[in-house]
Structure formats: C-alpha cells, structure tokens
Amino acid sequence: MNKLVVMVLAMALAGCGWFDRKVTANLTGYSVACVEGVRYLQFPSGVTVQYERDGRPKLC
C-alpha cells in the first residue's frame, strides 16, 4: 500500500512540472522539456525557449 501511495504521489508531482522546477532544476541548474515539438529550458525561477546558434528555436 505504501508503494502505491508513493508511486501516485511521484506521478502527480512529475506531471504538473513541480519535480522538474523544484528538484531537477535546482540540482543541475536546469531541466529540458519538449512541448509541441519545441525544446524549453526550465530553471528554478522560470522557463525559456532553447535556441539554435542561428537564432531559430531548437526542435525536439
């Protein structure tokens, strides 16, 4: 039963972006997310589009 509660809680937190924003981004400095074919960088304080060197948005 405890494993089930932990699994549900982990999926709920990861699903809403809380885990990436609060844990992964704080440990590594950023995390990468793909939304509708465009890569985004999630920082502890916000999010931005990841760009190619020529200025175009980086695709997944």
Phi, psi and omega per residue, in radians:
M1 nan -0.734 -3.137
N2 -1.104 -0.659 3.122
K3 -1.117 -0.667 3.127
L4 -1.121 -0.760 3.125
V5 -1.094 -0.760 3.133
V6 -1.129 -0.732 3.135
M7 -1.126 -0.764 3.122
V8 -1.122 -0.755 3.123
L9 -1.106 -0.761 3.131
A10 -1.095 -0.751 3.128
M11 -1.167 -0.663 -3.140
A12 -1.153 -0.749 -3.131
L13 -1.217 -0.674 3.132
A14 -1.243 -0.556 -3.101
G15 -1.204 -0.522 -3.092
C16 -1.674 0.041 3.112
G17 1.552 -0.078 -3.117
W18 -1.068 -0.769 -3.093
F19 -1.097 -0.819 3.128
D20 -1.083 -0.737 -3.071
R21 -1.266 -0.800 -3.019
K22 -1.565 -0.577 -3.037
V23 -1.812 -1.102 -3.062
T24 -1.074 -0.840 -3.109
A25 -1.138 -0.574 3.107
N26 -1.302 -0.575 -3.134
L27 -1.351 -0.764 -3.051
T28 -1.792 -0.218 -3.085
G29 1.763 -0.474 3.114
Y30 -2.877 2.900 2.960
S31 -2.396 2.733 -3.086
V32 -1.903 2.327 3.087
A33 -2.258 2.579 3.103
C34 -1.965 2.110 3.134
V35 -2.248 2.054 3.124
E36 0.875 0.753 3.043
G37 1.481 0.008 3.141
V38 -2.037 2.384 3.135
R39 -1.498 2.360 3.107
Y40 -2.111 2.539 3.041
L41 -1.795 2.129 3.135
Q42 -1.746 2.066 3.062
F43 -1.827 2.872 3.110
P44 -1.011 -0.482 -3.080
S45 -1.797 -0.105 -3.124
G46 2.990 -2.909 -3.074
V47 -2.427 2.641 3.074
T48 -2.565 2.803 3.073
V49 -1.301 2.471 3.043
Q50 -1.550 2.317 -3.068
Y51 -1.959 2.631 2.987
E52 -1.298 2.964 3.134
R53 -1.130 -0.478 -3.135
D54 -1.521 0.069 3.057
G55 1.709 -0.096 3.096
R56 -1.428 2.598 3.068
P57 -1.084 2.459 3.138
K58 -1.381 2.272 -3.110
L59 -1.644 2.734 3.121
C60 -1.370 nan nan
